[in-house]
Amino acid sequence: MTTYKLAIDTGGTFTDFCLLGNNGELYIAKEPSTPDDPSLAVLEGIKKIVQEKGIQPHEIDLLLHGTTVATNAILEQNGASLALITTKGFKDIIYIGRQNRPHLYNFWSLKPPPLLPRNMALEINERILADGSVKIKLEDEEINAIIEQIRETGVESAAICLLHSYINPAHEILLKNALKQNQPGLSVTISSEILPEFREYERTSTTVINALVKPLTDKYISHLERDLNSTGVKSELFIMQSNGGVITAPRARKQSARIALSGPAGGVLAGIHLARSTGHKNLITADMGGTSMDISLIHNGELRFTTEGAIGGYPLRLPMLDIHTIGAGGGSIAWIDAGSALRVGPKSAGSVPGPACYDLGGQEPTVTDANVLLGRLSPTDLAGLKTLKPELSARSISEKIGKPLGLTTEEASEGIIRVVNASMVRAMRVVSVQKGFDTRDFTLVPFGGAGPLHAVELARELGIPRILLPPYPGVTSAWGMLSADVRHDYSLTCFVNLIPDIYAEINSKFEQLIEQGQKELGQEGFTGPEIILARFMDIRYKGQSYELTLSIPGNSLIEEDIRIISRRFHRLHQQYYGYCRENAPMEIVTLRLVATGVLPKIPSRTQLGNNNTNISGTRRVYLSGSYHEIPVYARQDISPGFRFEGPTVITQAGSTILIWPGDHARCDRWGNIVIETKVQ
């Protein structure tokens, strides 16, 4: 019997679907997103897939979902009404933050507005010290007073972050239980459950973010589960996390901050799958959709993570894939600033009204309009979704950009492309050059609906010699989710000197995390070899404010392991910061455990290639100041082993590839298009 695994990625403009059968058959689809209620696009897409494939809903036995619900709630600050409860004397932590500026030399940069007004930060008289001992006991009178204050405010959600609760959570747990008992409908988040680590500001910010998005995410996921059941889909629902793993729907509803980068994570997983299957171990992934571009770096076939992430300027200190996002997508709006300079983004036309060429009421010129006007996109390239109207693009670009700047429509369009490309190149340097990596050692993997159109120009500017385009660029983030496993992250703050005789203490502390990880995965149905545990340490030189994360052996440590870890830390510090201090004392700050529950992997095979590589037509494309009549190929007709030279356009459902003059391309045995760029 054929069963299916369905991945759904909700984007700002389109919702993407990848249906993979256990026989390797892959089916892809797109549906315009419905921002007011993202589940509508999800359900509509599932209904169409079931109907067009002629399958029964119950044959979908695994459903993975990447959602922007939490992300949008943070960025737009339209989450739940909430209150923060903290130790007396520390209510201003969330407002003071850190003294560092987001842009060092910009003295006029502003902090994002607080996620809650100051009068909603409530204090409670209790105090736990840094060693976990209780200095001021939490009394019943204090608890009752807080309960009454919360009741009077009428908030939907409460964030509890008490001093040093990462080392002793007793007071937080006591307060949470009391609030839930007296106000069952109140959503409560405590910091010792969401982030049991030191650094009060980051821990408070992360707890507040979870409290902000939790009621909204809980409502969305619970309604989606109900609606899925009504369509006949009985599969358990898994939600994509920011760390590249998935979690069960009930866990996502409780720890909603973990899915803040849910959508972009799927694209990075696609990159790691490509790195391991093709042998290209160093990749820069660039997911350019309708609203934004998400960029990540893979080095030596390994994902890169960070615990110093932020969403909309708000610290979110949870393990997440190191993804850099900018407002540069196909729907990014071109505009002229007060100094008469051409700018593009970050504002986007989205899916409604969308670019002018969509003919849905959009009047502003966008990157998509520029590509249409230059012939890089044809009116039928989004067949099945929309028929584009170049005359509307021409009118919008001419009126809003061309005439004010004294440019022809072609010059204005080319200017729009150059400006947005420059923004994307700067963003790619953030994850590569600024982290000590040489872009000449990497392969660019562009995807999303717009990524393949801009790939060659980006690679040339960065000196990247090779581009790898996956078989289905338009839905690569959803495709990447098909390789996801369940992942739980655990951490334990532990300040100890990194010296050889500390190994026994470290082993003992890791056992606590391992027991917790195995227990929770076991409750979710994973056993034996399905459970994989990986251990990490946050280490720094004594006196430093920030640390580096190193993987450590999975077995019990011995003295020699500590010496090896020390040497690896020095080398990593040298790479990141250009120096190391081999004689300086080091200390461990945090122990981390990643517990993975392996989900079944359905084998896939490339569906591309029918041994017909005839040119499907030609297209008049504006390149480097003049028009060229260039050949067009249909991607589904390109077989592995086929070679061709630019200029060439390759079309397929969901995306269009543009190969420039002087570049050579081939189709590898996995169905990827590999372009060798003419690096300047």
C-alpha positions, 0 to 999 in steps of 0.5 A, spaced: 500 500 500 502 506 498 502 511 503 504 519 503 508 524 507 506 531 506 510 537 507 507 544 507 510 551 508 506 557 509 510 563 506 508 570 505 506 570 498 505 562 497 503 556 501 508 550 498 506 543 498 510 537 497 507 530 497 512 524 497 510 517 496 513 511 499 514 509 492 519 515 491 513 519 487 513 526 488 508 531 487 508 539 488 503 544 488 502 551 490 497 555 493 496 563 494 497 564 502 491 567 506 495 571 511 488 573 515 487 565 516 493 561 514 490 555 515 485 556 509 490 556 504 493 549 507 486 546 507 485 548 500 491 545 498 490 539 501 483 538 498 486 540 491 492 535 492 487 529 494 483 530 488 488 531 483 492 525 485 486 521 486 488 518 493 484 518 500 486 523 505 487 517 510 493 515 506 497 521 508 500 518 514 505 523 516 504 531 515 509 536 517 508 544 517 512 550 517 508 556 519 509 563 520 504 564 525 509 565 531 513 570 526 508 574 524 505 575 531 512 577 534 514 582 528 507 585 528 506 585 535 499 582 535 500 577 539 496 576 546 495 581 551 500 579 557 503 581 563 510 579 566 512 577 573 519 578 576 523 578 582 522 585 586 527 590 583 528 587 577 521 589 573 526 594 568 530 588 565 526 587 559 526 595 558 533 596 559 536 591 555 543 591 553 548 597 552 550 595 545 547 598 539 544 594 533 549 598 528 555 601 531 556 607 528 549 609 527 547 614 533 540 614 531 538 607 531 532 606 535 530 600 539 524 596 537 518 598 542 517 594 548 513 587 547 509 590 553 507 596 557 511 598 563 505 598 568 504 590 565 511 588 569 509 586 576 513 585 581 513 579 587 517 579 593 522 573 593 529 572 592 533 566 590 541 566 590 546 564 584 547 558 588 540 556 588 539 557 595 533 561 598 534 568 601 527 570 601 521 565 601 515 566 596 509 567 601 502 565 600 500 573 601 505 575 595 502 569 590 495 571 592 496 579 591 499 577 584 493 573 582 489 579 584 493 583 579 493 578 574 485 578 574 484 585 574 488 586 568 484 581 564 490 579 560 490 572 556 497 570 558 503 571 563 510 570 563 514 568 569 521 570 570 524 570 577 531 571 578 536 565 578 530 560 576 535 557 572 538 554 577 532 553 582 525 553 579 521 552 585 518 559 586 516 559 578 513 552 579 509 554 585 507 561 582 505 557 575 501 552 579 497 557 583 495 562 577 493 556 573 489 553 579 485 560 580 485 562 573 484 556 568 484 559 562 490 563 563 496 561 558 502 561 563 510 561 561 515 560 566 523 561 564 525 555 567 521 551 562 523 555 556 530 557 557 533 555 564 540 559 562 543 565 565 543 572 562 537 575 565 535 580 559 535 574 554 531 569 558 526 574 560 525 576 553 525 569 550 520 568 556 516 574 554 516 572 546 513 565 548 508 568 552 506 573 547 505 568 541 503 562 545 495 563 545 495 565 538 499 559 536 495 554 540 489 557 537 492 556 530 494 549 531 488 546 535 484 549 529 488 546 524 488 539 527 480 539 528 480 542 520 485 536 518 480 531 521 474 534 518 478 533 511 479 525 513 487 527 514 488 522 520 496 523 521 499 526 527 501 533 525 508 535 526 511 543 526 517 545 524 522 548 529 527 554 528 532 549 530 531 544 523 527 539 527 520 538 528 516 537 534 509 534 536 503 539 535 502 539 543 509 541 544 509 546 539 502 549 542 506 550 549 513 552 547 511 556 541 517 561 541 521 554 538 517 555 531 519 562 530 523 561 524 519 555 522 519 556 515 526 558 513 528 552 517 526 547 511 530 550 506 536 549 510 534 542 511 534 542 503 541 544 503 544 539 508 540 534 504 544 536 497 550 537 501 550 530 503 547 527 497 552 531 491 558 531 495 558 539 495 560 540 502 560 547 503 554 551 501 550 558 501 543 557 501 539 563 499 531 562 499 528 568 495 520 568 496 515 573 495 517 577 501 524 576 504 530 572 502 533 567 508 540 566 507 544 560 511 551 557 510 553 550 511 560 548 512 563 541 511 556 538 510 554 540 517 548 545 519 550 551 523 546 553 529 546 560 534 543 561 541 544 569 540 538 569 535 533 575 535 526 576 531 525 583 529 530 586 534 528 582 540 533 577 543 530 569 542 536 565 546 533 558 543 537 554 539 536 555 532 539 555 525 543 560 523 539 564 518 540 571 516 533 574 513 532 581 509 526 584 506 528 582 499 523 578 495 520 578 488 514 582 491 519 587 494 517 594 492 521 599 489 521 606 491 525 613 491 527 616 497 528 623 499 535 624 496 532 621 490 536 614 490 533 608 488 531 603 494 528 596 494 524 593 500 523 591 505 516 593 504 513 587 500 506 587 496 505 580 498 500 576 495 494 581 495 495 585 492 501 583 489 506 586 484 502 590 479 503 584 473 498 580 478 492 585 476 490 584 483 490 592 484 497 593 486 500 599 483 507 599 486 513 597 482 516 590 485 522 586 483 517 581 479 515 587 475 522 588 473 523 581 471 517 581 467 519 587 464 526 585 462 523 578 459 526 574 464 519 572 467 514 571 461 507 572 462 506 564 463 511 562 467 506 562 473 502 558 469 496 555 474 497 560 479 497 567 475 497 570 468 502 576 468 501 582 465 507 586 462 503 592 460 501 593 468 509 592 470 511 597 464 506 602 467 508 602 474 515 602 473 515 608 468 510 612 472 514 611 479 521 610 478 523 611 470 520 618 469 522 621 476 529 619 475 529 620 467 530 613 465 527 608 460 523 603 463 528 598 461 534 602 465 529 603 471 528 595 471 535 593 471 536 598 476 531 595 481 534 588 480 541 591 481 539 594 487 536 588 490 542 584 488 546 589 492 542 588 498 542 580 498 550 580 496 551 584 503 546 579 507 550 573 504 557 576 506 554 577 513 554 569 514 560 568 510 566 573 509 564 576 516 564 569 519 571 568 517 569 563 510 572 564 503 566 565 498 570 562 493 570 555 497 562 555 496 557 553 492 551 557 492 544 554 492 538 559 490 531 557 491 524 560 492 520 562 486 525 568 485 532 565 487 534 562 481 533 568 476 538 572 480 543 566 482 548 568 477 549 575 478 549 574 486 554 568 485 559 573 480 559 578 485 561 574 491 566 570 487 562 563 488 564 559 482 558 554 482 551 554 483 547 548 484 539 548 483 535 543 486 530 539 482 524 543 485 526 550 487 519 553 488 518 549 493 525 547 496 523 549 503 517 544 503 521 539 500 527 540 505 522 538 511 521 531 508 528 530 511 526 532 518 526 529 525 523 530 531 528 534 535 528 537 543 534 541 545 536 541 553 540 546 556 543 546 563 547 552 566 554 550 569 560 555 571 566 550 572 573 551 569 575 547 563 580 543 566 582 535 565 579 533 572 572 536 571 570 530 567 566 526 572 562 532 574 560 534 567 558 526 566 554 527 572 550 533 569 549 530 562 546 524 565 540 529 568 539 532 561 540 525 557 535 522 562 530 527 561 531 527 553 530 519 553 524 520 557 520 525 553 522 522 546 519 515 549 513 518 551 512 520 544 513 513 541 521 513 540 525 507 542 532 504 541 536 506 535 530 511 533 533 516 539 540 519 537 543 524 543 548 529 541 552 533 546 555 540 546 558 545 551 558 553 551 566 555 552 569 561 553 576 564 556 575 567 563 572 574 563 569 574 556 562 576 555 560 571 550 562 564 548 563 559 543 559 552 542 563 546 541 560 538 540 563 533 544 564 526 544 557 522 545 561 517 550 562 518 558 568 523 558 575 522 560 581 527 562 584 526 555 577 528 552 577 535 556 584 536 553 582 535 546 576 540 547 580 545 549 585 545 543 579 545 539 576 551 542 583 555 541 582 553 534 575 555 533 576 562 537 582 563 532 577 562 526 572 566 529 576 572 532 583 572 529 586 570 535 586 565 541 590 565 548 592 558 549 595 559 556 589 563 558 584 559 563 577 557 560 570 556 563 564 552 561 558 556 561 552 551 559 551 544 557 547 542 551 543 536 549 540 535 542 535 529 543 533 527 536 527 522 534 528 519 527 522 519 523 521 514 517 525 516 511 521 515 505 526 514 499 526 519 493 528 519 486 528 524 481 522 525 476 525 529 471 528 527 464 524 524 459 530 524 454 527 530 450 532 536 450 529 540 445 529 547 445 521 549 447 522 556 444 526 562 445 525 569 449 527 576 448 531 578 454 534 584 456 541 583 459 547 588 460 543 594 456 541 590 450 536 585 448 538 578 446 533 572 443 535 566 447 533 559 448 528 556 453 528 549 455 522 546 460 526 543 466 521 537 465 525 535 459 532 536 461 535 529 462 541 527 467 548 528 463 545 534 458 550 540 458 548 547 455 551 554 455 548 561 457 544 565 455 539 560 457 532 560 460 529 554 464 522 554 466 518 550 470 512 550 475 514 555 481 520 558 478 525 560 472 532 559 472 536 564 468 543 562 465 548 568 463 552 569 457 559 565 458 556 560 463 556 553 463 551 548 465 549 541 466 544 536 469 547 532 474 545 525 476 540 527 481 536 532 477 540 538 479 542 544 475 549 545 476 552 552 473 559 553 473 559 561 473 564 566 469 567 569 476 570 576 474 
